[in-house]
């Protein structure tokens, strides 16, 4: 690729991003009572938020519904065409309908407006034309007008869909704050995600408990290395009966081999061990284990019971699967 062609590609991309960024700033400056009223209406509703829209607006409506649902506002998408042919039964009387149509004249959306009014639902529209049929027939209108699309032909929905998506995100964020939605709430709705796993699962759920690399205080350096290799955790735990004496990591072994060289194979585990290793109880959440590891700059914690007996090992790799 020539240098000129590369510059042209970067220039086109930069211009598109700048066009969309400028549009979002204009929408930001236009936020006012309509946005506040929309948030308050959703907060006071006992129903769901029903998102609808056709084409690209429909795709954005689906994403907004997913964002709302995952941040504490029950929501789902209804296709306006399918709604007109039977799916209107999915809309309950207490629901709020948010309809997306940049022109505000999308036929499939306008066809279901009479039902929405007759059913007693509040209708919030998101269009680029406050004088459009959809805007005029809505209880609340959110203006997402943009000067022109980022598309070089100014035809394909680009800037306009970005504006719709950003307005949806603004709604979701405002609602989260007003609902005092916490990271724990988020985790409950995302149990399969990384955050959900760390906030909901306990150390006992994720710890390594089988074939723990335990050695006695009198074992040889050779046995120490062999046990560490067999354990596969990069560490060994030194115990006297049920009492935990210390921990030796593979880093401790490497440093000892470099510094002690000739005398290395005559050392005992406690000669290079870290006494009083960091421990955690099995009923603690994974997020607490992660905090403890970060605080003490370690990658592993010993899991112990109330009597400080070894139950398992939890490592940062077990937390961040």
LUMFITI-499135 format. One record per residue (C-alpha): x, y, z; residue number from 1; residue in three letters. Coordinates in Angstrom, 3 decimals, padded with zeros to 6 digits, m for minus. Example, Ala and Ser with C-alpha at 12.3 -4.5 7.8 and 13.67 -1.06 7.14 Angstrom:
ATOM; c1; c2; c3; n; res
ATOM; 012.300; m004.500; 007.800; 1; ALA $
ATOM; 013.670; m001.060; 007.140; 2; SER $
# end
This chain:
ATOM; c1; c2; c3; n; res
ATOM; 000.000; 000.000; 000.000; 1; UNK $
ATOM; 001.359; 003.393; m000.971; 2; UNK $
ATOM; 001.889; 006.164; 001.547; 3; UNK $
ATOM; m000.704; 008.367; m000.170; 4; UNK $
ATOM; m003.348; 005.649; m000.035; 5; UNK $
ATOM; m002.641; 005.026; 003.614; 6; UNK $
ATOM; m003.008; 008.733; 004.378; 7; UNK $
ATOM; m006.282; 008.829; 002.468; 8; UNK $
ATOM; m007.697; 005.916; 004.468; 9; UNK $
ATOM; m006.676; 007.486; 007.786; 10; UNK $
ATOM; m008.108; 010.828; 006.683; 11; UNK $
ATOM; m011.480; 009.289; 005.742; 12; UNK $
ATOM; m011.703; 007.442; 009.044; 13; UNK $
ATOM; m010.735; 010.569; 011.013; 14; UNK $
ATOM; m013.334; 012.647; 009.211; 15; UNK $
ATOM; m016.066; 010.079; 009.933; 16; UNK $
ATOM; m015.162; 009.932; 013.614; 17; UNK $
ATOM; m015.005; 013.711; 013.864; 18; UNK $
ATOM; m018.412; 014.048; 012.205; 19; UNK $
ATOM; m019.938; 011.690; 014.722; 20; UNK $
ATOM; m018.123; 013.270; 017.675; 21; UNK $
ATOM; m019.368; 016.735; 016.679; 22; UNK $
ATOM; m022.927; 015.409; 016.395; 23; UNK $
ATOM; m022.793; 013.918; 019.891; 24; UNK $
ATOM; m021.586; 017.222; 021.324; 25; UNK $
ATOM; m024.521; 019.040; 019.701; 26; UNK $
ATOM; m026.948; 016.484; 021.147; 27; UNK $
ATOM; m025.303; 016.874; 024.544; 28; UNK $
ATOM; m025.881; 020.625; 024.446; 29; UNK $
ATOM; m029.535; 020.014; 023.561; 30; UNK $
ATOM; m030.318; 017.811; 026.561; 31; UNK $
ATOM; m033.126; 019.273; 028.647; 32; UNK $
ATOM; m036.549; 018.683; 030.159; 33; UNK $
ATOM; m037.564; 016.033; 027.620; 34; UNK $
ATOM; m034.654; 013.833; 028.664; 35; UNK $
ATOM; m035.342; 014.420; 032.361; 36; UNK $
ATOM; m039.030; 013.628; 031.845; 37; UNK $
ATOM; m038.163; 010.398; 030.043; 38; UNK $
ATOM; m035.930; 009.246; 032.884; 39; UNK $
ATOM; m038.515; 010.154; 035.522; 40; UNK $
ATOM; m041.273; 008.385; 033.588; 41; UNK $
ATOM; m039.258; 005.182; 033.366; 42; UNK $
ATOM; m038.309; 005.370; 037.031; 43; UNK $
ATOM; m041.922; 005.779; 038.117; 44; UNK $
ATOM; m043.209; 002.997; 035.886; 45; UNK $
ATOM; m043.949; m000.454; 037.264; 46; UNK $
ATOM; m043.758; m001.972; 033.810; 47; UNK $
ATOM; m041.069; m002.731; 031.280; 48; UNK $
ATOM; m039.456; m000.555; 028.630; 49; UNK $
ATOM; m040.428; m001.809; 025.192; 50; UNK $
ATOM; m038.006; m000.788; 022.454; 51; UNK $
ATOM; m039.092; m000.789; 018.822; 52; UNK $
ATOM; m037.779; 000.368; 015.461; 53; UNK $
ATOM; m037.189; m000.795; 011.904; 54; UNK $
ATOM; m034.006; m001.422; 009.948; 55; UNK $
ATOM; m030.872; 000.161; 011.400; 56; UNK $
ATOM; m032.979; 001.920; 014.033; 57; UNK $
ATOM; m034.333; m001.487; 014.994; 58; UNK $
ATOM; m030.820; m002.822; 015.486; 59; UNK $
ATOM; m030.006; 000.137; 017.732; 60; UNK $
ATOM; m033.281; m000.392; 019.615; 61; UNK $
ATOM; m032.251; m004.003; 020.293; 62; UNK $
ATOM; m028.933; m002.872; 021.703; 63; UNK $
ATOM; m030.543; m000.223; 023.907; 64; UNK $
ATOM; m032.990; m002.829; 025.219; 65; UNK $
ATOM; m030.096; m005.120; 026.080; 66; UNK $
ATOM; m028.219; m002.308; 027.830; 67; UNK $
ATOM; m031.257; m001.263; 029.848; 68; UNK $
ATOM; m032.041; m004.849; 030.843; 69; UNK $
ATOM; m028.487; m005.448; 032.028; 70; UNK $
ATOM; m028.387; m002.256; 034.080; 71; UNK $
ATOM; m031.536; m002.602; 036.148; 72; UNK $
ATOM; m034.346; m001.525; 033.802; 73; UNK $
ATOM; m036.390; m004.499; 032.512; 74; UNK $
ATOM; m036.584; m004.087; 028.752; 75; UNK $
ATOM; m036.921; m005.989; 025.497; 76; UNK $
ATOM; m037.281; m005.310; 021.791; 77; UNK $
ATOM; m040.488; m005.763; 019.794; 78; UNK $
ATOM; m040.349; m005.704; 015.999; 79; UNK $
ATOM; m042.987; m003.160; 014.847; 80; UNK $
ATOM; m044.026; m005.208; 011.816; 81; UNK $
ATOM; m044.513; m008.355; 013.872; 82; UNK $
ATOM; m046.215; m006.314; 016.578; 83; UNK $
ATOM; m048.789; m005.142; 014.016; 84; UNK $
ATOM; m049.466; m008.777; 013.162; 85; UNK $
ATOM; m049.974; m010.174; 016.640; 86; UNK $
ATOM; m047.028; m009.377; 018.894; 87; UNK $
ATOM; m048.724; m006.325; 020.398; 88; UNK $
ATOM; m049.853; m008.716; 023.107; 89; UNK $
ATOM; m046.294; m008.539; 024.423; 90; UNK $
ATOM; m046.924; m004.942; 025.510; 91; UNK $
ATOM; m048.656; m004.678; 028.895; 92; UNK $
ATOM; m050.608; m001.666; 030.047; 93; UNK $
ATOM; m047.955; m000.470; 032.486; 94; UNK $
ATOM; m045.111; m000.602; 029.939; 95; UNK $
ATOM; m043.386; 002.383; 028.388; 96; UNK $
ATOM; m042.697; 002.207; 024.652; 97; UNK $
ATOM; m039.610; 003.863; 023.177; 98; UNK $
ATOM; m039.850; 004.036; 019.389; 99; UNK $
ATOM; m036.832; 004.786; 017.208; 100; UNK $
ATOM; m037.207; 006.243; 013.719; 101; UNK $
ATOM; m034.753; 008.838; 012.515; 102; UNK $
ATOM; m037.199; 010.243; 009.961; 103; UNK $
ATOM; m040.115; 009.879; 012.353; 104; UNK $
ATOM; m042.185; 008.650; 009.408; 105; UNK $
ATOM; m041.443; 004.915; 009.404; 106; UNK $
ATOM; m044.700; 003.273; 008.337; 107; UNK $
ATOM; m044.343; 000.092; 010.429; 108; UNK $
ATOM; m043.745; 002.154; 013.573; 109; UNK $
ATOM; m046.571; 004.620; 012.909; 110; UNK $
ATOM; m049.038; 001.768; 012.404; 111; UNK $
ATOM; m048.699; 000.626; 016.023; 112; UNK $
ATOM; m048.958; 004.133; 017.541; 113; UNK $
ATOM; m052.811; 004.015; 017.763; 114; UNK $
ATOM; m052.627; 000.757; 019.727; 115; UNK $
ATOM; m050.009; 002.222; 022.079; 116; UNK $
ATOM; m052.286; 005.185; 022.820; 117; UNK $
ATOM; m055.393; 003.012; 023.135; 118; UNK $
ATOM; m053.561; 000.641; 025.488; 119; UNK $
ATOM; m052.641; 003.537; 027.764; 120; UNK $
ATOM; m048.883; 003.192; 027.286; 121; UNK $
ATOM; m046.597; 006.176; 027.439; 122; UNK $
ATOM; m044.799; 006.659; 024.111; 123; UNK $
ATOM; m041.307; 008.090; 024.022; 124; UNK $
ATOM; m039.918; 008.671; 020.550; 125; UNK $
ATOM; m036.352; 009.166; 019.411; 126; UNK $
ATOM; m036.186; 010.901; 016.032; 127; UNK $
ATOM; m034.197; 013.453; 014.105; 128; UNK $
ATOM; m037.289; 015.505; 013.273; 129; UNK $
ATOM; m039.346; 017.090; 016.101; 130; UNK $
ATOM; m042.072; 017.939; 013.550; 131; UNK $
ATOM; m042.438; 014.352; 012.315; 132; UNK $
ATOM; m045.595; 012.293; 012.716; 133; UNK $
ATOM; m043.994; 010.055; 015.344; 134; UNK $
ATOM; m042.637; 012.981; 017.368; 135; UNK $
ATOM; m045.986; 014.814; 017.305; 136; UNK $
ATOM; m047.837; 011.707; 018.488; 137; UNK $
ATOM; m045.465; 010.966; 021.360; 138; UNK $
ATOM; m045.736; 011.893; 025.013; 139; UNK $
ATOM; m042.024; 012.669; 025.120; 140; UNK $
ATOM; m039.670; 013.286; 022.215; 141; UNK $
ATOM; m035.899; 012.854; 022.356; 142; UNK $
ATOM; m034.221; 014.812; 019.584; 143; UNK $
ATOM; m031.266; 013.015; 017.982; 144; UNK $
ATOM; m031.000; 015.209; 014.882; 145; UNK $
ATOM; m027.603; 015.314; 013.166; 146; UNK $
ATOM; m026.401; 017.690; 010.451; 147; UNK $
ATOM; m025.337; 014.919; 008.095; 148; UNK $
ATOM; m024.309; 011.302; 008.012; 149; UNK $
ATOM; m020.657; 010.275; 008.187; 150; UNK $
ATOM; m021.287; 008.224; 005.044; 151; UNK $
ATOM; m019.512; 009.903; 002.089; 152; UNK $
ATOM; m022.833; 009.856; 000.210; 153; UNK $
ATOM; m024.657; 011.206; 003.273; 154; UNK $
ATOM; m027.161; 008.375; 002.834; 155; UNK $
ATOM; m026.282; 005.322; 004.937; 156; UNK $
ATOM; m027.306; 005.640; 008.612; 157; UNK $
ATOM; m024.017; 006.288; 010.400; 158; UNK $
ATOM; m023.988; 009.474; 012.447; 159; UNK $
ATOM; m027.726; 009.153; 013.060; 160; UNK $
ATOM; m027.474; 005.636; 014.472; 161; UNK $
ATOM; m024.516; 006.683; 016.604; 162; UNK $
ATOM; m026.684; 009.484; 018.004; 163; UNK $
ATOM; m029.516; 007.049; 018.775; 164; UNK $
ATOM; m027.156; 004.618; 020.443; 165; UNK $
ATOM; m025.531; 007.356; 022.529; 166; UNK $
ATOM; m028.926; 008.671; 023.638; 167; UNK $
ATOM; m029.873; 005.154; 024.707; 168; UNK $
ATOM; m026.645; 004.856; 026.675; 169; UNK $
ATOM; m027.333; 008.222; 028.313; 170; UNK $
ATOM; m030.749; 006.973; 029.403; 171; UNK $
ATOM; m029.276; 003.769; 030.802; 172; UNK $
ATOM; m026.542; 005.583; 032.733; 173; UNK $
ATOM; m028.952; 008.137; 034.195; 174; UNK $
ATOM; m031.354; 005.368; 035.226; 175; UNK $
ATOM; m028.525; 003.371; 036.819; 176; UNK $
ATOM; m027.560; 006.334; 038.962; 177; UNK $
ATOM; m031.131; 007.164; 039.926; 178; UNK $
ATOM; m031.746; 003.523; 040.908; 179; UNK $
ATOM; m028.486; 003.365; 042.906; 180; UNK $
ATOM; m027.551; 000.397; 040.732; 181; UNK $
ATOM; m024.360; m001.159; 042.140; 182; UNK $
ATOM; m021.630; m003.439; 040.849; 183; UNK $
ATOM; m023.228; m006.240; 042.867; 184; UNK $
ATOM; m026.549; m005.631; 041.095; 185; UNK $
ATOM; m024.702; m005.761; 037.787; 186; UNK $
ATOM; m022.998; m008.993; 038.773; 187; UNK $
ATOM; m026.311; m010.646; 039.631; 188; UNK $
ATOM; m027.514; m009.909; 036.112; 189; UNK $
ATOM; m024.205; m011.091; 034.599; 190; UNK $
ATOM; m023.341; m014.250; 036.564; 191; UNK $
ATOM; m021.442; m015.672; 033.605; 192; UNK $
ATOM; m019.281; m012.604; 033.129; 193; UNK $
ATOM; m015.903; m011.945; 034.702; 194; UNK $
ATOM; m017.233; m009.347; 037.140; 195; UNK $
ATOM; m020.222; m011.499; 038.070; 196; UNK $
ATOM; m017.963; m014.440; 038.723; 197; UNK $
ATOM; m015.649; m012.430; 040.985; 198; UNK $
ATOM; m018.487; m010.802; 042.926; 199; UNK $
ATOM; m020.739; m013.830; 043.350; 200; UNK $
ATOM; m018.477; m016.879; 043.529; 201; UNK $
ATOM; m016.588; m017.709; 046.691; 202; UNK $
ATOM; m012.963; m018.705; 047.076; 203; UNK $
ATOM; m014.162; m022.169; 048.043; 204; UNK $
ATOM; m015.915; m022.505; 044.682; 205; UNK $
ATOM; m012.750; m021.830; 042.689; 206; UNK $
ATOM; m009.819; m022.955; 044.844; 207; UNK $
ATOM; m007.540; m025.873; 044.014; 208; UNK $
ATOM; m008.149; m028.525; 046.658; 209; UNK $
ATOM; m006.775; m031.774; 045.236; 210; UNK $
ATOM; m003.159; m032.993; 045.257; 211; UNK $
ATOM; m001.902; m029.853; 046.967; 212; UNK $
ATOM; 001.902; m029.497; 046.843; 213; UNK $
ATOM; 002.608; m029.991; 050.560; 214; UNK $
ATOM; 006.043; m030.876; 051.911; 215; UNK $
ATOM; 007.592; m031.325; 055.326; 216; UNK $
ATOM; 010.151; m028.934; 056.739; 217; UNK $
ATOM; 012.942; m031.500; 056.503; 218; UNK $
ATOM; 012.601; m032.531; 052.850; 219; UNK $
ATOM; 015.573; m032.078; 050.535; 220; UNK $
ATOM; 016.006; m029.450; 047.850; 221; UNK $
ATOM; 015.609; m032.148; 045.197; 222; UNK $
ATOM; 012.303; m033.322; 046.688; 223; UNK $
ATOM; 011.208; m029.697; 046.951; 224; UNK $
ATOM; 011.765; m029.101; 043.232; 225; UNK $
ATOM; 010.096; m032.387; 042.276; 226; UNK $
ATOM; 007.023; m031.638; 044.394; 227; UNK $
ATOM; 006.759; m028.143; 042.986; 228; UNK $
ATOM; 006.840; m029.529; 039.429; 229; UNK $
ATOM; 004.227; m032.161; 040.241; 230; UNK $
ATOM; 001.915; m029.656; 041.899; 231; UNK $
ATOM; 001.720; m027.391; 038.868; 232; UNK $
ATOM; 000.981; m024.299; 040.968; 233; UNK $
ATOM; 004.423; m022.738; 040.969; 234; UNK $
ATOM; 004.640; m023.130; 044.749; 235; UNK $
ATOM; 004.863; m025.572; 047.623; 236; UNK $
ATOM; 003.410; m025.307; 051.117; 237; UNK $
ATOM; 005.583; m026.313; 054.075; 238; UNK $
ATOM; 003.623; m027.923; 056.885; 239; UNK $
ATOM; 004.304; m029.514; 060.246; 240; UNK $
ATOM; 001.300; m031.729; 060.650; 241; UNK $
ATOM; m001.657; m029.365; 060.171; 242; UNK $
ATOM; 000.392; m026.275; 060.994; 243; UNK $
ATOM; 001.376; m024.115; 058.013; 244; UNK $
ATOM; 004.988; m022.984; 058.368; 245; UNK $
ATOM; 005.598; m021.182; 055.114; 246; UNK $
ATOM; 005.435; m021.133; 051.353; 247; UNK $
ATOM; 008.112; m021.448; 048.668; 248; UNK $
ATOM; 007.480; m020.195; 045.126; 249; UNK $
ATOM; 009.295; m021.083; 041.947; 250; UNK $
ATOM; 010.785; m017.588; 042.089; 251; UNK $
ATOM; 012.235; m018.329; 045.516; 252; UNK $
ATOM; 013.845; m021.480; 044.111; 253; UNK $
ATOM; 015.351; m019.675; 041.107; 254; UNK $
ATOM; 016.776; m016.910; 043.256; 255; UNK $
ATOM; 018.228; m019.434; 045.692; 256; UNK $
ATOM; 019.859; m021.399; 042.854; 257; UNK $
ATOM; 021.487; m018.208; 041.576; 258; UNK $
ATOM; 022.655; m016.888; 044.935; 259; UNK $
ATOM; 023.616; m020.136; 046.674; 260; UNK $
ATOM; 024.735; m022.240; 043.704; 261; UNK $
ATOM; 027.068; m024.872; 045.177; 262; UNK $
ATOM; 025.239; m025.099; 048.504; 263; UNK $
ATOM; 021.752; m025.046; 046.976; 264; UNK $
ATOM; 021.125; m028.784; 047.196; 265; UNK $
ATOM; 021.939; m028.780; 050.895; 266; UNK $
ATOM; 019.314; m026.197; 051.838; 267; UNK $
ATOM; 016.012; m026.948; 053.562; 268; UNK $
ATOM; 012.643; m025.507; 052.485; 269; UNK $
ATOM; 012.398; m023.087; 055.413; 270; UNK $
ATOM; 015.777; m021.591; 054.464; 271; UNK $
ATOM; 014.134; m019.892; 051.479; 272; UNK $
ATOM; 010.478; m019.890; 052.506; 273; UNK $
ATOM; 008.187; m016.962; 053.199; 274; UNK $
ATOM; 006.805; m017.562; 056.697; 275; UNK $
ATOM; 003.223; m016.609; 057.563; 276; UNK $
ATOM; 001.970; m016.649; 053.950; 277; UNK $
ATOM; m001.147; m014.693; 053.028; 278; UNK $
ATOM; m004.314; m016.675; 053.661; 279; UNK $
ATOM; m008.025; m016.333; 053.022; 280; UNK $
ATOM; m011.142; m018.204; 054.134; 281; UNK $
ATOM; m013.197; m020.232; 051.637; 282; UNK $
ATOM; m016.412; m018.231; 052.144; 283; UNK $
ATOM; m014.832; m014.969; 050.992; 284; UNK $
ATOM; m015.797; m013.725; 047.525; 285; UNK $
ATOM; m013.319; m013.997; 044.671; 286; UNK $
ATOM; m013.253; m010.186; 044.443; 287; UNK $
ATOM; m011.839; m010.076; 047.995; 288; UNK $
ATOM; m009.147; m012.596; 047.070; 289; UNK $
ATOM; m008.228; m010.443; 044.080; 290; UNK $
ATOM; m007.998; m007.336; 046.276; 291; UNK $
ATOM; m005.786; m009.150; 048.760; 292; UNK $
ATOM; m003.467; m010.376; 046.018; 293; UNK $
ATOM; m003.210; m006.891; 044.551; 294; UNK $
ATOM; m002.578; m005.318; 047.959; 295; UNK $
ATOM; 000.255; m007.712; 048.829; 296; UNK $
ATOM; 001.536; m008.136; 045.246; 297; UNK $
ATOM; 001.171; m011.920; 045.232; 298; UNK $
ATOM; m000.382; m014.318; 042.742; 299; UNK $
ATOM; m001.520; m016.983; 045.206; 300; UNK $
ATOM; m003.288; m017.258; 048.550; 301; UNK $
ATOM; m003.602; m020.231; 050.854; 302; UNK $
ATOM; m007.198; m021.095; 051.703; 303; UNK $
ATOM; m007.611; m022.018; 055.359; 304; UNK $
ATOM; m010.424; m022.832; 057.785; 305; UNK $
ATOM; m011.136; m021.147; 061.119; 306; UNK $
ATOM; m008.378; m023.227; 062.745; 307; UNK $
ATOM; m005.873; m022.084; 060.088; 308; UNK $
ATOM; m005.742; m025.561; 058.540; 309; UNK $
ATOM; m004.934; m025.735; 054.838; 310; UNK $
ATOM; m007.952; m026.373; 052.602; 311; UNK $
ATOM; m006.683; m025.290; 049.207; 312; UNK $
ATOM; m004.888; m022.708; 047.086; 313; UNK $
ATOM; m006.449; m019.883; 045.086; 314; UNK $
ATOM; m004.449; m018.151; 042.347; 315; UNK $
ATOM; m005.085; m015.057; 040.258; 316; UNK $
ATOM; m005.475; m017.337; 037.224; 317; UNK $
ATOM; m008.399; m019.073; 038.945; 318; UNK $
ATOM; m010.115; m015.722; 039.450; 319; UNK $
ATOM; m009.593; m014.242; 035.995; 320; UNK $
ATOM; m010.704; m017.178; 033.876; 321; UNK $
# end
